[in-house]
Amino acid sequence: MIVRHSLIAGGRALNRTARKFFILGPWMLFVIVLVSTFYDPPPQDDNEYQKWAFASFFGTAMPWIFCSIPVLLIADSLETRKRSRRVWITTMWTLLVICVAWICFQPVFRASAFDLSSLDSFSLWLGGLLFILWIVLEAEKILVDRGWLT
């Protein structure tokens, strides 16, 4: 008898919609908390406060919106069956993201004040790496569907 473990008590496996929610929910919370933490509003006494508030918020959120697109695609491409190849692909991708984060944030660790430019640069790298992950996962899925991989 094979016992399947899942995130929900009672041994039920998560369906595709629930898995998407468990990926997209925390990601959106992360983006909202990050953007609201580093949002720098314009001075209140400015005559065009609303216009500049929207522009500065959009400028802070734009790199993370760029990262959200491939996260949506990755969550959509997930299947019910977990293959060891996909685990290896995502493990190697995670190690690559850790290396890029280390390179991007290395100057931040040495500086006395936090610099937002390194966070923006990391978000652009992360967006590109997320697109690469989506392409690799989709390619693996197509190759399995055609029978070229087992």
Rosetta silent file (secondary structure, phi, psi, omega in degrees, C-alpha in Angstrom):
SEQUENCE: MIVRHSLIAGGRALNRTARKFFILGPWMLFVIVLVSTFYDPPPQDDNEYQKWAFASFFGTAMPWIFCSIPVLLIADSLETRKRSRRVWITTMWTLLVICVAWICFQPVFRASAFDLSSLDSFSLWLGGLLFILWIVLEAEKILVDRGWLT
SCORE:     score description
SCORE:     0.000 S_00000001
   1 L     0.000  127.277  179.988    0.000    0.000    0.000 S_00000001
   2 L   -97.717  127.991  178.987    1.417    3.351   -1.053 S_00000001
   3 L  -101.512  124.769  179.469    0.672    6.294    1.207 S_00000001
   4 L   -98.727  130.312  177.653    0.576    9.669   -0.525 S_00000001
   5 L   -95.891  144.896  179.017    1.459   12.710    1.513 S_00000001
   6 L  -142.979  175.095  179.784   -0.127   16.042    0.725 S_00000001
   7 L   -75.939  -21.115 -177.524   -0.395   19.538    2.109 S_00000001
   8 L  -101.255  136.964  179.500   -3.940   18.968    3.283 S_00000001
   9 L   -64.882  150.130 -179.587   -4.668   16.719    6.261 S_00000001
  10 L   101.753   -2.815  174.849   -6.572   13.590    5.504 S_00000001
  11 L    79.974    5.559  178.507   -4.282   12.386    2.703 S_00000001
  12 L   -76.165  139.399  176.569   -6.147   14.066   -0.160 S_00000001
  13 L   -79.497  148.405  178.746   -3.968   15.249   -3.016 S_00000001
  14 L   -75.597  138.048  174.317   -4.227   18.885   -4.027 S_00000001
  15 L   -81.693  175.691 -174.046   -5.963   19.588   -7.295 S_00000001
  16 H   -62.059  -40.169 -179.711   -4.481   21.928   -9.881 S_00000001
  17 H   -65.726  -40.502  179.316   -6.441   24.982   -8.720 S_00000001
  18 H   -65.969  -39.980  177.932   -5.375   24.518   -5.104 S_00000001
  19 H   -64.482  -40.188  176.809   -1.724   24.182   -6.121 S_00000001
  20 H   -60.357  -43.319  179.561   -1.956   27.382   -8.168 S_00000001
  21 H   -62.149  -42.453 -179.336   -3.448   29.143   -5.162 S_00000001
  22 H   -69.410  -17.142  174.630   -0.661   27.874   -2.857 S_00000001
  23 H   -92.180  -49.641 -173.568    1.923   29.268   -5.300 S_00000001
  24 H   -75.488  -33.125  179.661    0.266   32.526   -6.333 S_00000001
  25 H   -60.040  -57.035  177.740   -1.149   33.482   -2.923 S_00000001
  26 H   -62.805  -34.296  179.036    2.188   33.682   -1.066 S_00000001
  27 H   -63.525  -45.838 -179.901    3.862   35.241   -4.126 S_00000001
  28 H   -65.827  -38.959  175.383    1.319   38.080   -4.264 S_00000001
  29 H   -61.434  -42.416  177.802    1.594   38.611   -0.502 S_00000001
  30 H   -60.276  -46.249 -179.327    5.391   38.769   -0.873 S_00000001
  31 H   -64.422  -43.523 -179.098    5.140   41.330   -3.690 S_00000001
  32 H   -63.805  -44.808  179.669    2.628   43.485   -1.807 S_00000001
  33 H   -65.669  -42.401 -179.099    4.700   43.488    1.399 S_00000001
  34 H   -64.336  -46.988 -178.649    7.935   44.166   -0.497 S_00000001
  35 H   -66.465  -42.042 -179.934    6.515   47.019   -2.565 S_00000001
  36 H   -69.337  -26.934  177.941    4.763   48.620    0.401 S_00000001
  37 H   -71.344  -41.684 -174.966    7.955   48.356    2.473 S_00000001
  38 H  -100.118    8.283  177.848   10.161   50.089   -0.093 S_00000001
  39 L   -72.262  127.908 -179.179    7.585   52.534   -1.457 S_00000001
  40 L  -114.303   99.462 -175.787    8.816   56.107   -1.104 S_00000001
  41 L   -72.580  155.167  176.242    5.865   58.523   -1.429 S_00000001
  42 L   -71.310  166.640  178.726    6.309   62.081   -2.722 S_00000001
  43 L   -61.486  143.817 -176.868    6.053   65.028   -0.304 S_00000001
  44 L   -67.502  -26.291 -174.940    2.505   65.751    0.886 S_00000001
  45 L   -82.655    1.983  179.595    2.709   69.477    0.086 S_00000001
  46 L   -71.310  138.059 -179.428    3.132   68.890   -3.661 S_00000001
  47 L   -65.752  -34.444 -178.757    0.257   70.251   -5.789 S_00000001
  48 L  -105.599   48.265 -174.967    0.225   67.194   -8.008 S_00000001
  49 H   -59.122  -45.320 -175.578    0.557   64.697   -5.163 S_00000001
  50 H   -63.421  -40.971 -179.782   -1.818   62.080   -6.593 S_00000001
  51 H   -65.574  -44.613 -177.795   -0.072   61.960   -9.946 S_00000001
  52 H   -73.784  -30.178  176.552    3.395   61.655   -8.416 S_00000001
  53 H   -65.122  -43.605  177.980    2.204   59.153   -5.784 S_00000001
  54 H   -65.053  -43.350 -179.044    0.891   56.867   -8.522 S_00000001
  55 H   -63.716  -41.952 -179.210    4.055   57.307  -10.605 S_00000001
  56 H   -71.610  -36.261  176.483    6.375   56.524   -7.694 S_00000001
  57 H   -66.183  -41.968  178.239    4.299   53.518   -6.604 S_00000001
  58 H   -63.613  -39.447  177.806    4.251   52.211  -10.187 S_00000001
  59 H   -65.352  -34.592  177.221    8.015   52.691  -10.435 S_00000001
  60 H   -73.497  -37.943 -174.738    8.549   50.704   -7.250 S_00000001
  61 H   -85.105  -20.476 -172.247    6.147   47.920   -8.250 S_00000001
  62 H   -57.540  -47.613  179.723    7.058   47.560  -11.938 S_00000001
  63 H   -60.612  -32.725 -178.810   10.044   45.195  -11.588 S_00000001
  64 H   -80.553  -26.154  171.747    8.008   42.888   -9.352 S_00000001
  65 H   -66.963  -39.277  176.645    5.044   42.976  -11.722 S_00000001
  66 H   -59.384  -38.020  178.369    7.522   41.860  -14.403 S_00000001
  67 H   -73.968  -24.778 -176.917    8.448   38.896  -12.150 S_00000001
  68 H   -72.317  -27.800 -179.519    4.807   38.025  -11.527 S_00000001
  69 H   -61.536  -51.908  178.580    4.109   37.180  -15.174 S_00000001
  70 H   -68.140  -26.794  176.119    6.411   34.125  -15.318 S_00000001
  71 H   -63.543  -40.305  175.844    5.227   33.014  -11.859 S_00000001
  72 H   -61.830  -43.054  179.830    1.703   32.874  -13.308 S_00000001
  73 H   -65.490  -40.051  179.432    2.964   30.873  -16.289 S_00000001
  74 H   -66.289  -43.144  179.010    4.900   28.456  -14.059 S_00000001
  75 H   -63.534  -33.199  178.628    1.895   27.919  -11.798 S_00000001
  76 H   -73.274  -27.528 -175.977   -0.225   27.235  -14.878 S_00000001
  77 H   -86.798   -3.563 -178.586    2.236   24.687  -16.267 S_00000001
  78 L   -69.643  144.235  179.572    2.300   22.493  -13.163 S_00000001
  79 L  -110.555  173.239  177.688    0.947   19.006  -13.507 S_00000001
  80 L   -73.802  -39.350 -176.339   -0.535   16.555  -11.058 S_00000001
  81 L   -83.903  129.841  179.851    2.294   14.067  -11.424 S_00000001
  82 L   -96.795  120.554  179.163    5.608   15.002   -9.838 S_00000001
  83 L  -103.889  149.411 -179.964    8.601   13.750  -11.817 S_00000001
  84 H   -65.584  -29.569  177.684   12.134   13.539  -10.487 S_00000001
  85 H   -61.913  -42.009  179.282   13.339   15.445  -13.571 S_00000001
  86 H   -65.923  -35.803  177.327   11.204   18.443  -12.584 S_00000001
  87 H   -64.316  -42.946  178.378   12.591   18.318   -9.060 S_00000001
  88 H   -65.811  -40.475  178.652   16.139   18.392  -10.453 S_00000001
  89 H   -60.858  -49.212 -178.175   15.273   21.236  -12.850 S_00000001
  90 H   -70.011  -30.423  176.374   13.808   23.385  -10.084 S_00000001
  91 H   -66.042  -46.148  178.811   16.671   22.506   -7.707 S_00000001
  92 H   -64.355  -38.747  178.220   19.290   23.628  -10.225 S_00000001
  93 H   -64.177  -40.982  179.235   17.245   26.762  -10.950 S_00000001
  94 H   -62.716  -41.534  176.970   17.029   27.545   -7.221 S_00000001
  95 H   -63.283  -38.444  177.050   20.799   27.240   -6.875 S_00000001
  96 H   -64.345  -41.073  178.059   21.218   29.610   -9.827 S_00000001
  97 H   -64.487  -39.794  177.788   18.849   32.144   -8.207 S_00000001
  98 H   -62.603  -41.011  178.033   20.802   31.920   -4.945 S_00000001
  99 H   -64.579  -44.058  178.659   24.045   32.643   -6.823 S_00000001
 100 H   -63.805  -40.887  178.215   22.505   35.628   -8.629 S_00000001
 101 H   -63.402  -39.968  179.086   21.076   36.956   -5.344 S_00000001
 102 H   -63.216  -41.881  179.339   24.494   36.625   -3.717 S_00000001
 103 H   -67.627  -43.454 -177.906   26.108   38.577   -6.570 S_00000001
 104 H   -68.704  -37.579 -174.598   23.391   41.277   -6.588 S_00000001
 105 H   -97.533    1.663  177.928   23.287   41.751   -2.815 S_00000001
 106 H   -57.760  -45.422  177.116   27.025   41.435   -2.113 S_00000001
 107 H   -64.605  -29.014 -179.144   27.492   45.262   -2.183 S_00000001
 108 H   -67.524  -37.866 -178.952   24.475   45.657    0.131 S_00000001
 109 H   -66.058  -29.202 -179.407   26.069   43.459    2.783 S_00000001
 110 H   -87.199  -23.049 -175.801   29.162   45.678    2.811 S_00000001
 111 L   -82.251  155.917  178.871   27.330   49.031    2.738 S_00000001
 112 L   -82.464  -26.968  179.686   26.029   50.809    5.813 S_00000001
 113 L  -116.790  148.924 -179.678   22.747   51.859    4.133 S_00000001
 114 L   -76.176  132.315 -179.040   20.409   49.721    2.028 S_00000001
 115 L  -107.725  122.750 -178.269   20.509   50.565   -1.679 S_00000001
 116 H   -71.952  -19.473 -178.744   17.308   49.977   -3.652 S_00000001
 117 H   -63.970  -33.584  178.237   19.144   49.694   -6.965 S_00000001
 118 H   -69.462  -33.825  177.029   20.420   46.234   -6.031 S_00000001
 119 H   -67.699  -41.179  177.551   16.852   45.136   -5.251 S_00000001
 120 H   -65.602  -41.249  179.695   15.655   46.425   -8.630 S_00000001
 121 H   -65.901  -38.683  177.587   18.530   44.738  -10.428 S_00000001
 122 H   -65.543  -38.450 -179.652   17.792   41.455   -8.653 S_00000001
 123 H   -64.574  -35.958  177.125   14.106   41.681   -9.585 S_00000001
 124 H   -68.672  -42.587  175.308   15.034   42.031  -13.266 S_00000001
 125 H   -60.530  -43.971 -178.768   17.400   39.043  -13.039 S_00000001
 126 H   -62.956  -40.704  177.260   14.715   37.068  -11.215 S_00000001
 127 H   -59.804  -44.656  177.665   12.154   37.864  -13.918 S_00000001
 128 H   -64.595  -41.726  179.145   14.493   36.565  -16.608 S_00000001
 129 H   -67.354  -33.686  176.194   15.336   33.457  -14.600 S_00000001
 130 H   -66.702  -38.664  175.325   11.632   32.784  -14.011 S_00000001
 131 H   -63.199  -41.519  178.457   11.005   32.951  -17.774 S_00000001
 132 H   -62.235  -43.477  178.130   13.868   30.499  -18.321 S_00000001
 133 H   -60.612  -43.861  179.321   12.397   28.128  -15.722 S_00000001
 134 H   -61.473  -43.460 -179.754    8.999   28.283  -17.399 S_00000001
 135 H   -62.681  -43.413 -179.379   10.527   27.530  -20.832 S_00000001
 136 H   -66.171  -42.701  179.186   12.494   24.553  -19.479 S_00000001
 137 H   -65.779  -39.613  177.326    9.459   23.130  -17.638 S_00000001
 138 H   -66.989  -40.257  178.011    7.256   23.536  -20.709 S_00000001
 139 H   -62.601  -41.946  178.132    9.918   21.919  -22.931 S_00000001
 140 H   -63.398  -40.354  179.557   10.151   18.972  -20.530 S_00000001
 141 H   -64.699  -42.419  179.833    6.350   18.646  -20.538 S_00000001
 142 H   -65.599  -42.737 -179.883    6.202   18.670  -24.364 S_00000001
 143 H   -64.863  -36.673  177.064    8.983   16.081  -24.636 S_00000001
 144 H   -69.151  -42.242 -179.748    7.180   13.783  -22.174 S_00000001
 145 H   -63.199  -34.170  179.855    3.849   14.235  -24.001 S_00000001
 146 L   -82.654   -8.519  178.208    5.473   13.300  -27.331 S_00000001
 147 L    87.787    9.563 -179.708    7.108   10.244  -25.778 S_00000001
 148 L   -81.061  -24.658  172.659   10.700   11.382  -26.249 S_00000001
 149 L  -120.128  149.515  179.083   11.248   11.338  -22.472 S_00000001
 150 L  -112.578    0.000    0.000    9.792    8.815  -20.104 S_00000001
